[in-house]
Amino acid sequence: MPAGNTRQPSVTTVPLYQIKAEFFKTLGHPVRIRVLELLSQREHAVAELLTDVGVEASNLSQQLAVLRRAGVVTSRRDGAAVIYRITSPEVAQLLAVARSILTDVITGRAELLGDLRPGPTD
């Protein structure tokens, strides 16, 4: 190796599509989606989330931890209560877009099903 030319260690970069896949895996649980829907409306205390989501406290705690590690939600203490909020308004937008896509897909399937049903002339 010529003098002054030191070899830099190779940096393995993770492709963006892989990072996106991991992000969507984080969202891939019904409890996490429900929590994010609620937090998209406003901040919630854990006690409120327990009531609204309807799961055991340990399950909710586990799902909140996944969302926290992913950086999708953050928490703060308010006295004895722990309050959660989404970290970005784009999370709410993503959920709204998903709802719109699913509405279109379900509507398309219903129309297709209607076309497949036998009519009076069949």
N, CA, C and O atoms as a GROMACS GRO file, in nm:
protein
  488
    1MET      N    1   0.085  -0.116   0.000
    1MET     CA    2   0.000   0.000   0.000
    1MET      C    3   0.090   0.123   0.000
    1MET      O    4   0.179   0.132   0.084
    2PRO      N    5   0.069   0.218  -0.092
    2PRO     CA    6   0.154   0.338  -0.097
    2PRO      C    7   0.142   0.419   0.032
    2PRO      O    8   0.038   0.418   0.098
    3ALA      N    9   0.248   0.489   0.065
    3ALA     CA   10   0.248   0.572   0.186
    3ALA      C   11   0.141   0.679   0.175
    3ALA      O   12   0.119   0.737   0.069
    4GLY      N   13   0.076   0.704   0.285
    4GLY     CA   14  -0.028   0.807   0.289
    4GLY      C   15  -0.163   0.759   0.239
    4GLY      O   16  -0.262   0.831   0.251
    5ASN      N   17  -0.169   0.641   0.185
    5ASN     CA   18  -0.296   0.588   0.134
    5ASN      C   19  -0.343   0.478   0.229
    5ASN      O   20  -0.316   0.360   0.208
    6THR      N   21  -0.413   0.517   0.331
    6THR     CA   22  -0.462   0.418   0.427
    6THR      C   23  -0.598   0.369   0.382
    6THR      O   24  -0.681   0.446   0.334
    7ARG      N   25  -0.618   0.245   0.400
    7ARG     CA   26  -0.743   0.183   0.357
    7ARG      C   27  -0.850   0.205   0.463
    7ARG      O   28  -0.830   0.175   0.580
    8GLN      N   29  -0.964   0.258   0.420
    8GLN     CA   30  -1.076   0.282   0.510
    8GLN      C   31  -1.153   0.152   0.528
    8GLN      O   32  -1.170   0.076   0.432
    9PRO      N   33  -1.199   0.125   0.649
    9PRO     CA   34  -1.282   0.006   0.667
    9PRO      C   35  -1.410   0.020   0.586
    9PRO      O   36  -1.467   0.129   0.575
   10SER      N   37  -1.454  -0.091   0.529
   10SER     CA   38  -1.576  -0.084   0.448
   10SER      C   39  -1.696  -0.065   0.540
   10SER      O   40  -1.705  -0.126   0.646
   11VAL      N   41  -1.786   0.019   0.496
   11VAL     CA   42  -1.908   0.045   0.571
   11VAL      C   43  -2.021  -0.024   0.497
   11VAL      O   44  -2.049   0.006   0.381
   12THR      N   45  -2.084  -0.116   0.564
   12THR     CA   46  -2.195  -0.186   0.502
   12THR      C   47  -2.319  -0.100   0.520
   12THR      O   48  -2.359  -0.070   0.632
   13THR      N   49  -2.378  -0.062   0.409
   13THR     CA   50  -2.499   0.017   0.417
   13THR      C   51  -2.620  -0.073   0.394
   13THR      O   52  -2.616  -0.167   0.314
   14VAL      N   53  -2.724  -0.042   0.465
   14VAL     CA   54  -2.848  -0.117   0.451
   14VAL      C   55  -2.933  -0.046   0.348
   14VAL      O   56  -2.956   0.074   0.359
   15PRO      N   57  -2.980  -0.119   0.247
   15PRO     CA   58  -3.063  -0.055   0.144
   15PRO      C   59  -3.191   0.004   0.206
   15PRO      O   60  -3.247  -0.050   0.301
   16LEU      N   61  -3.234   0.113   0.149
   16LEU     CA   62  -3.352   0.181   0.199
   16LEU      C   63  -3.475   0.090   0.198
   16LEU      O   64  -3.557   0.096   0.290
   17TYR      N   65  -3.488   0.005   0.095
   17TYR     CA   66  -3.603  -0.083   0.090
   17TYR      C   67  -3.605  -0.180   0.208
   17TYR      O   68  -3.712  -0.220   0.254
   18GLN      N   69  -3.488  -0.218   0.257
   18GLN     CA   70  -3.481  -0.308   0.373
   18GLN      C   71  -3.522  -0.232   0.500
   18GLN      O   72  -3.591  -0.288   0.585
   19ILE      N   73  -3.480  -0.108   0.512
   19ILE     CA   74  -3.518  -0.027   0.626
   19ILE      C   75  -3.669  -0.004   0.626
   19ILE      O   76  -3.734  -0.010   0.731
   20LYS      N   77  -3.724   0.021   0.508
   20LYS     CA   78  -3.869   0.037   0.496
   20LYS      C   79  -3.942  -0.090   0.537
   20LYS      O   80  -4.044  -0.084   0.606
   21ALA      N   81  -3.891  -0.204   0.495
   21ALA     CA   82  -3.953  -0.332   0.530
   21ALA      C   83  -3.955  -0.350   0.682
   21ALA      O   84  -4.054  -0.396   0.738
   22GLU      N   85  -3.845  -0.315   0.747
   22GLU     CA   86  -3.840  -0.324   0.893
   22GLU      C   87  -3.941  -0.230   0.957
   22GLU      O   88  -4.006  -0.264   1.056
   23PHE      N   89  -3.953  -0.111   0.901
   23PHE     CA   90  -4.051  -0.014   0.952
   23PHE      C   91  -4.192  -0.070   0.940
   23PHE      O   92  -4.271  -0.061   1.035
   24PHE      N   93  -4.225  -0.128   0.825
   24PHE     CA   94  -4.359  -0.184   0.807
   24PHE      C   95  -4.381  -0.307   0.895
   24PHE      O   96  -4.494  -0.333   0.936
   25LYS      N   97  -4.276  -0.382   0.923
   25LYS     CA   98  -4.288  -0.493   1.018
   25LYS      C   99  -4.326  -0.439   1.156
   25LYS      O  100  -4.406  -0.499   1.227
   26THR      N  101  -4.267  -0.326   1.192
   26THR     CA  102  -4.300  -0.264   1.320
   26THR      C  103  -4.448  -0.232   1.327
   26THR      O  104  -4.510  -0.245   1.432
   27LEU      N  105  -4.505  -0.190   1.216
   27LEU     CA  106  -4.647  -0.155   1.212
   27LEU      C  107  -4.736  -0.279   1.198
   27LEU      O  108  -4.858  -0.269   1.208
   28GLY      N  109  -4.676  -0.394   1.174
   28GLY     CA  110  -4.750  -0.514   1.139
   28GLY      C  111  -4.813  -0.589   1.254
   28GLY      O  112  -4.802  -0.712   1.260
   29HIS      N  113  -4.876  -0.521   1.345
   29HIS     CA  114  -4.947  -0.587   1.455
   29HIS      C  115  -5.074  -0.507   1.484
   29HIS      O  116  -5.068  -0.385   1.493
   30PRO      N  117  -5.187  -0.574   1.498
   30PRO     CA  118  -5.314  -0.502   1.518
   30PRO      C  119  -5.314  -0.409   1.639
   30PRO      O  120  -5.372  -0.301   1.632
   31VAL      N  121  -5.252  -0.450   1.748
   31VAL     CA  122  -5.249  -0.364   1.866
   31VAL      C  123  -5.168  -0.238   1.838
   31VAL      O  124  -5.207  -0.129   1.879
   32ARG      N  125  -5.056  -0.253   1.769
   32ARG     CA  126  -4.974  -0.136   1.738
   32ARG      C  127  -5.048  -0.040   1.646
   32ARG      O  128  -5.041   0.082   1.662
   33ILE      N  129  -5.120  -0.094   1.549
   33ILE     CA  130  -5.198  -0.009   1.459
   33ILE      C  131  -5.305   0.065   1.538
   33ILE      O  132  -5.324   0.185   1.520
   34ARG      N  133  -5.375  -0.006   1.624
   34ARG     CA  134  -5.482   0.059   1.704
   34ARG      C  135  -5.424   0.168   1.793
   34ARG      O  136  -5.482   0.277   1.804
   35VAL      N  137  -5.310   0.141   1.856
   35VAL     CA  138  -5.245   0.242   1.940
   35VAL      C  139  -5.209   0.364   1.858
   35VAL      O  140  -5.234   0.477   1.900
   36LEU      N  141  -5.153   0.343   1.740
   36LEU     CA  142  -5.114   0.456   1.655
   36LEU      C  143  -5.236   0.534   1.607
   36LEU      O  144  -5.231   0.657   1.597
   37GLU      N  145  -5.345   0.465   1.578
   37GLU     CA  146  -5.469   0.535   1.540
   37GLU      C  147  -5.515   0.626   1.653
   37GLU      O  148  -5.552   0.741   1.630
   38LEU      N  149  -5.512   0.575   1.776
   38LEU     CA  150  -5.554   0.656   1.890
   38LEU      C  151  -5.459   0.773   1.914
   38LEU      O  152  -5.502   0.885   1.940
   39LEU      N  153  -5.330   0.746   1.904
   39LEU     CA  154  -5.231   0.851   1.927
   39LEU      C  155  -5.228   0.952   1.814
   39LEU      O  156  -5.179   1.064   1.831
   40SER      N  157  -5.281   0.915   1.699
   40SER     CA  158  -5.291   1.010   1.588
   40SER      C  159  -5.394   1.118   1.617
   40SER      O  160  -5.387   1.228   1.562
   41GLN      N  161  -5.488   1.087   1.704
   41GLN     CA  162  -5.591   1.184   1.741
   41GLN      C  163  -5.542   1.279   1.849
   41GLN      O  164  -5.569   1.399   1.845
   42ARG      N  165  -5.469   1.224   1.948
   42ARG     CA  166  -5.416   1.304   2.059
   42ARG      C  167  -5.328   1.217   2.147
   42ARG      O  168  -5.321   1.096   2.128
   43GLU      N  169  -5.260   1.280   2.242
   43GLU     CA  170  -5.182   1.205   2.340
   43GLU      C  171  -5.278   1.121   2.426
   43GLU      O  172  -5.393   1.158   2.448
   44HIS      N  173  -5.226   1.008   2.474
   44HIS     CA  174  -5.306   0.922   2.561
   44HIS      C  175  -5.219   0.872   2.677
   44HIS      O  176  -5.101   0.843   2.659
   45ALA      N  177  -5.279   0.864   2.794
   45ALA     CA  178  -5.215   0.798   2.906
   45ALA      C  179  -5.227   0.647   2.884
   45ALA      O  180  -5.317   0.601   2.814
   46VAL      N  181  -5.137   0.572   2.944
   46VAL     CA  182  -5.140   0.426   2.929
   46VAL      C  183  -5.275   0.371   2.975
   46VAL      O  184  -5.329   0.280   2.912
   47ALA      N  185  -5.329   0.424   3.084
   47ALA     CA  186  -5.459   0.376   3.134
   47ALA      C  187  -5.568   0.394   3.030
   47ALA      O  188  -5.655   0.307   3.015
   48GLU      N  189  -5.566   0.505   2.957
   48GLU     CA  190  -5.664   0.528   2.850
   48GLU      C  191  -5.645   0.427   2.737
   48GLU      O  192  -5.741   0.371   2.684
   49LEU      N  193  -5.520   0.405   2.701
   49LEU     CA  194  -5.491   0.310   2.594
   49LEU      C  195  -5.539   0.170   2.633
   49LEU      O  196  -5.594   0.098   2.550
   50LEU      N  197  -5.518   0.132   2.759
   50LEU     CA  198  -5.564   0.001   2.804
   50LEU      C  199  -5.714  -0.014   2.784
   50LEU      O  200  -5.761  -0.117   2.736
   51THR      N  201  -5.788   0.089   2.820
   51THR     CA  202  -5.933   0.086   2.805
   51THR      C  203  -5.973   0.081   2.658
   51THR      O  204  -6.058   0.001   2.618
   52ASP      N  205  -5.911   0.166   2.577
   52ASP     CA  206  -5.949   0.178   2.436
   52ASP      C  207  -5.902   0.061   2.349
   52ASP      O  208  -5.970   0.023   2.254
   53VAL      N  209  -5.787   0.004   2.382
   53VAL     CA  210  -5.731  -0.104   2.300
   53VAL      C  211  -5.786  -0.239   2.345
   53VAL      O  212  -5.806  -0.329   2.263
   54GLY      N  213  -5.809  -0.254   2.476
   54GLY     CA  214  -5.870  -0.376   2.526
   54GLY      C  215  -5.779  -0.498   2.529
   54GLY      O  216  -5.823  -0.609   2.499
   55VAL      N  217  -5.653  -0.478   2.566
   55VAL     CA  218  -5.560  -0.591   2.582
   55VAL      C  219  -5.504  -0.588   2.724
   55VAL      O  220  -5.522  -0.491   2.798
   56GLU      N  221  -5.438  -0.694   2.761
   56GLU     CA  222  -5.372  -0.700   2.892
   56GLU      C  223  -5.262  -0.595   2.900
   56GLU      O  224  -5.202  -0.558   2.798
   57ALA      N  225  -5.237  -0.546   3.020
   57ALA     CA  226  -5.135  -0.443   3.040
   57ALA      C  227  -4.998  -0.488   2.991
   57ALA      O  228  -4.925  -0.409   2.932
   58SER      N  229  -4.963  -0.614   3.015
   58SER     CA  230  -4.832  -0.662   2.971
   58SER      C  231  -4.820  -0.662   2.819
   58SER      O  232  -4.714  -0.631   2.765
   59ASN      N  233  -4.928  -0.698   2.749
   59ASN     CA  234  -4.928  -0.697   2.603
   59ASN      C  235  -4.915  -0.554   2.551
   59ASN      O  236  -4.837  -0.528   2.460
   60LEU      N  237  -4.991  -0.463   2.609
   60LEU     CA  238  -4.982  -0.323   2.567
   60LEU      C  239  -4.843  -0.268   2.591
   60LEU      O  240  -4.788  -0.199   2.505
   61SER      N  241  -4.786  -0.298   2.706
   61SER     CA  242  -4.652  -0.251   2.739
   61SER      C  243  -4.550  -0.302   2.637
   61SER      O  244  -4.462  -0.228   2.594
   62GLN      N  245  -4.562  -0.429   2.600
   62GLN     CA  246  -4.472  -0.488   2.501
   62GLN      C  247  -4.486  -0.417   2.366
   62GLN      O  248  -4.386  -0.387   2.301
   63GLN      N  249  -4.608  -0.391   2.324
   63GLN     CA  250  -4.631  -0.327   2.194
   63GLN      C  251  -4.584  -0.182   2.196
   63GLN      O  252  -4.529  -0.133   2.096
   64LEU      N  253  -4.604  -0.113   2.306
   64LEU     CA  254  -4.556   0.025   2.318
   64LEU      C  255  -4.402   0.028   2.313
   64LEU      O  256  -4.344   0.120   2.256
   65ALA      N  257  -4.339  -0.071   2.373
   65ALA     CA  258  -4.192  -0.077   2.372
   65ALA      C  259  -4.141  -0.094   2.228
   65ALA      O  260  -4.041  -0.034   2.191
   66VAL      N  261  -4.209  -0.177   2.149
   66VAL     CA  262  -4.170  -0.196   2.009
   66VAL      C  263  -4.180  -0.063   1.934
   66VAL      O  264  -4.089  -0.026   1.859
   67LEU      N  265  -4.290   0.009   1.956
   67LEU     CA  266  -4.311   0.138   1.889
   67LEU      C  267  -4.209   0.242   1.936
   67LEU      O  268  -4.161   0.323   1.856
   68ARG      N  269  -4.176   0.239   2.064
   68ARG     CA  270  -4.075   0.332   2.117
   68ARG      C  271  -3.938   0.304   2.056
   68ARG      O  272  -3.869   0.396   2.013
   69ARG      N  273  -3.899   0.177   2.053
   69ARG     CA  274  -3.767   0.140   1.996
   69ARG      C  275  -3.757   0.181   1.850
   69ARG      O  276  -3.650   0.218   1.802
   70ALA      N  277  -3.868   0.175   1.779
   70ALA     CA  278  -3.869   0.214   1.638
   70ALA      C  279  -3.873   0.366   1.620
   70ALA      O  280  -3.858   0.416   1.509
   71GLY      N  281  -3.893   0.437   1.729
   71GLY     CA  282  -3.897   0.583   1.722
   71GLY      C  283  -4.028   0.638   1.671
   71GLY      O  284  -4.035   0.754   1.629
   72VAL      N  285  -4.133   0.558   1.673
   72VAL     CA  286  -4.263   0.600   1.621
   72VAL      C  287  -4.345   0.671   1.728
   72VAL      O  288  -4.426   0.758   1.697
   73VAL      N  289  -4.323   0.634   1.855
   73VAL     CA  290  -4.390   0.701   1.965
   73VAL      C  291  -4.286   0.742   2.068
   73VAL      O  292  -4.174   0.691   2.071
   74THR      N  293  -4.327   0.833   2.152
   74THR     CA  294  -4.244   0.876   2.264
   74THR      C  295  -4.334   0.887   2.386
   74THR      O  296  -4.456   0.897   2.374
   75SER      N  297  -4.272   0.886   2.503
   75SER     CA  298  -4.350   0.893   2.626
   75SER      C  299  -4.291   0.996   2.720
   75SER      O  300  -4.174   1.034   2.711
   76ARG      N  301  -4.377   1.040   2.811
   76ARG     CA  302  -4.333   1.132   2.917
   76ARG      C  303  -4.415   1.101   3.041
   76ARG      O  304  -4.526   1.048   3.032
   77ARG      N  305  -4.361   1.136   3.154
   77ARG     CA  306  -4.432   1.118   3.280
   77ARG      C  307  -4.509   1.244   3.313
   77ARG      O  308  -4.462   1.356   3.292
   78ASP      N  309  -4.629   1.224   3.366
   78ASP     CA  310  -4.710   1.333   3.418
   78ASP      C  311  -4.763   1.284   3.552
   78ASP      O  312  -4.870   1.223   3.559
   79GLY      N  313  -4.687   1.312   3.658
   79GLY     CA  314  -4.720   1.256   3.789
   79GLY      C  315  -4.698   1.105   3.783
   79GLY      O  316  -4.589   1.059   3.749
   80ALA      N  317  -4.801   1.030   3.817
   80ALA     CA  318  -4.792   0.883   3.814
   80ALA      C  319  -4.824   0.827   3.675
   80ALA      O  320  -4.797   0.710   3.647
   81ALA      N  321  -4.881   0.910   3.590
   81ALA     CA  322  -4.924   0.863   3.458
   81ALA      C  323  -4.810   0.871   3.357
   81ALA      O  324  -4.726   0.960   3.364
   82VAL      N  325  -4.810   0.777   3.263
   82VAL     CA  326  -4.718   0.782   3.149
   82VAL      C  327  -4.803   0.817   3.027
   82VAL      O  328  -4.900   0.748   2.996
   83ILE      N  329  -4.764   0.924   2.960
   83ILE     CA  330  -4.838   0.976   2.846
   83ILE      C  331  -4.760   0.945   2.718
   83ILE      O  332  -4.639   0.968   2.711
   84TYR      N  333  -4.831   0.892   2.618
   84TYR     CA  334  -4.769   0.860   2.490
   84TYR      C  335  -4.820   0.953   2.382
   84TYR      O  336  -4.933   1.002   2.387
   85ARG      N  337  -4.734   0.976   2.282
   85ARG     CA  338  -4.772   1.051   2.163
   85ARG      C  339  -4.692   0.999   2.046
   85ARG      O  340  -4.586   0.939   2.063
   86ILE      N  341  -4.744   1.022   1.924
   86ILE     CA  342  -4.668   0.986   1.805
   86ILE      C  343  -4.557   1.090   1.786
   86ILE      O  344  -4.570   1.205   1.826
   87THR      N  345  -4.449   1.047   1.725
   87THR     CA  346  -4.334   1.137   1.709
   87THR      C  347  -4.343   1.224   1.585
   87THR      O  348  -4.271   1.322   1.572
   88SER      N  349  -4.433   1.187   1.492
   88SER     CA  350  -4.441   1.261   1.367
   88SER      C  351  -4.585   1.259   1.315
   88SER      O  352  -4.650   1.155   1.318
   89PRO      N  353  -4.634   1.373   1.268
   89PRO     CA  354  -4.769   1.374   1.211
   89PRO      C  355  -4.779   1.288   1.085
   89PRO      O  356  -4.890   1.251   1.044
   90GLU      N  357  -4.667   1.257   1.024
   90GLU     CA  358  -4.669   1.172   0.906
   90GLU      C  359  -4.719   1.031   0.937
   90GLU      O  360  -4.768   0.961   0.848
   91VAL      N  361  -4.706   0.988   1.063
   91VAL     CA  362  -4.759   0.857   1.103
   91VAL      C  363  -4.910   0.857   1.084
   91VAL      O  364  -4.966   0.761   1.030
   92ALA      N  365  -4.976   0.964   1.126
   92ALA     CA  366  -5.121   0.975   1.108
   92ALA      C  367  -5.156   0.978   0.960
   92ALA      O  368  -5.254   0.918   0.917
   93GLN      N  369  -5.076   1.048   0.881
   93GLN     CA  370  -5.099   1.053   0.736
   93GLN      C  371  -5.083   0.915   0.674
   93GLN      O  372  -5.161   0.877   0.586
   94LEU      N  373  -4.983   0.840   0.718
   94LEU     CA  374  -4.960   0.705   0.667
   94LEU      C  375  -5.081   0.616   0.696
   94LEU      O  376  -5.125   0.540   0.610
   95LEU      N  377  -5.134   0.625   0.817
   95LEU     CA  378  -5.252   0.546   0.852
   95LEU      C  379  -5.373   0.587   0.769
   95LEU      O  380  -5.452   0.501   0.729
   96ALA      N  381  -5.387   0.715   0.742
   96ALA     CA  382  -5.498   0.763   0.659
   96ALA      C  383  -5.484   0.713   0.515
   96ALA      O  384  -5.583   0.674   0.453
   97VAL      N  385  -5.363   0.714   0.463
   97VAL     CA  386  -5.340   0.664   0.327
   97VAL      C  387  -5.370   0.514   0.322
   97VAL      O  388  -5.431   0.466   0.227
   98ALA      N  389  -5.327   0.440   0.423
   98ALA     CA  390  -5.355   0.296   0.428
   98ALA      C  391  -5.505   0.271   0.428
   98ALA      O  392  -5.554   0.180   0.361
   99ARG      N  393  -5.578   0.350   0.504
   99ARG     CA  394  -5.724   0.338   0.510
   99ARG      C  395  -5.784   0.363   0.372
   99ARG      O  396  -5.874   0.290   0.329
  100SER      N  397  -5.736   0.464   0.304
  100SER     CA  398  -5.785   0.498   0.170
  100SER      C  399  -5.757   0.384   0.071
  100SER      O  400  -5.844   0.346  -0.007
  101ILE      N  401  -5.636   0.332   0.075
  101ILE     CA  402  -5.601   0.221  -0.014
  101ILE      C  403  -5.691   0.101   0.014
  101ILE      O  404  -5.744   0.041  -0.080
  102LEU      N  405  -5.708   0.067   0.140
  102LEU     CA  406  -5.792  -0.048   0.175
  102LEU      C  407  -5.936  -0.027   0.135
  102LEU      O  408  -6.003  -0.121   0.091
  103THR      N  409  -5.986   0.095   0.148
  103THR     CA  410  -6.122   0.126   0.105
  103THR      C  411  -6.136   0.101  -0.044
  103THR      O  412  -6.234   0.041  -0.089
  104ASP      N  413  -6.039   0.147  -0.122
  104ASP     CA  414  -6.042   0.125  -0.267
  104ASP      C  415  -6.034  -0.024  -0.301
  104ASP      O  416  -6.107  -0.070  -0.390
  105VAL      N  417  -5.948  -0.097  -0.233
  105VAL     CA  418  -5.934  -0.241  -0.259
  105VAL      C  419  -6.063  -0.314  -0.227
  105VAL      O  420  -6.110  -0.396  -0.306
  106ILE      N  421  -6.120  -0.285  -0.110
  106ILE     CA  422  -6.244  -0.353  -0.069
  106ILE      C  423  -6.359  -0.316  -0.162
  106ILE      O  424  -6.440  -0.402  -0.197
  107THR      N  425  -6.366  -0.191  -0.202
  107THR     CA  426  -6.470  -0.148  -0.296
  107THR      C  427  -6.454  -0.221  -0.429
  107THR      O  428  -6.552  -0.266  -0.488
  108GLY      N  429  -6.330  -0.232  -0.477
  108GLY     CA  430  -6.303  -0.303  -0.602
  108GLY      C  431  -6.342  -0.449  -0.593
  108GLY      O  432  -6.396  -0.505  -0.689
  109ARG      N  433  -6.315  -0.511  -0.480
  109ARG     CA  434  -6.351  -0.652  -0.462
  109ARG      C  435  -6.503  -0.668  -0.458
  109ARG      O  436  -6.557  -0.764  -0.514
  110ALA      N  437  -6.571  -0.576  -0.392
  110ALA     CA  438  -6.717  -0.583  -0.384
  110ALA      C  439  -6.778  -0.569  -0.523
  110ALA      O  440  -6.875  -0.638  -0.557
  111GLU      N  441  -6.722  -0.479  -0.603
  111GLU     CA  442  -6.772  -0.461  -0.740
  111GLU      C  443  -6.747  -0.586  -0.823
  111GLU      O  444  -6.833  -0.628  -0.900
  112LEU      N  445  -6.629  -0.645  -0.807
  112LEU     CA  446  -6.597  -0.768  -0.880
  112LEU      C  447  -6.691  -0.881  -0.838
  112LEU      O  448  -6.740  -0.956  -0.922
  113LEU      N  449  -6.715  -0.891  -0.710
  113LEU     CA  450  -6.806  -0.992  -0.660
  113LEU      C  451  -6.946  -0.971  -0.718
  113LEU      O  452  -7.013  -1.067  -0.755
  114GLY      N  453  -6.988  -0.846  -0.725
  114GLY     CA  454  -7.118  -0.815  -0.784
  114GLY      C  455  -7.126  -0.856  -0.930
  114GLY      O  456  -7.229  -0.903  -0.977
  115ASP      N  457  -7.015  -0.838  -1.002
  115ASP     CA  458  -7.010  -0.878  -1.143
  115ASP      C  459  -7.014  -1.031  -1.159
  115ASP      O  460  -7.059  -1.081  -1.262
  116LEU      N  461  -6.967  -1.103  -1.060
  116LEU     CA  462  -6.963  -1.249  -1.068
  116LEU      C  463  -7.096  -1.316  -1.031
  116LEU      O  464  -7.121  -1.430  -1.069
  117ARG      N  465  -7.180  -1.244  -0.958
  117ARG     CA  466  -7.309  -1.302  -0.918
  117ARG      C  467  -7.396  -1.322  -1.041
  117ARG      O  468  -7.398  -1.238  -1.131
  118PRO      N  469  -7.467  -1.432  -1.044
  118PRO     CA  470  -7.555  -1.456  -1.159
  118PRO      C  471  -7.668  -1.353  -1.165
  118PRO      O  472  -7.730  -1.320  -1.064
  119GLY      N  473  -7.691  -1.304  -1.283
  119GLY     CA  474  -7.798  -1.208  -1.304
  119GLY      C  475  -7.925  -1.277  -1.351
  119GLY      O  476  -7.928  -1.399  -1.363
  120PRO      N  477  -8.029  -1.200  -1.378
  120PRO     CA  478  -8.156  -1.259  -1.420
  120PRO      C  479  -8.148  -1.333  -1.553
  120PRO      O  480  -8.232  -1.418  -1.581
  121THR      N  481  -8.047  -1.302  -1.635
  121THR     CA  482  -8.036  -1.368  -1.766
  121THR      C  483  -7.942  -1.485  -1.764
  121THR      O  484  -7.929  -1.555  -1.865
  122ASP      N  485  -7.873  -1.510  -1.650
  122ASP     CA  486  -7.775  -1.622  -1.644
  122ASP      C  487  -7.840  -1.754  -1.624
  122ASP      O  488  -7.772  -1.856  -1.617
   0.00000   0.00000   0.00000
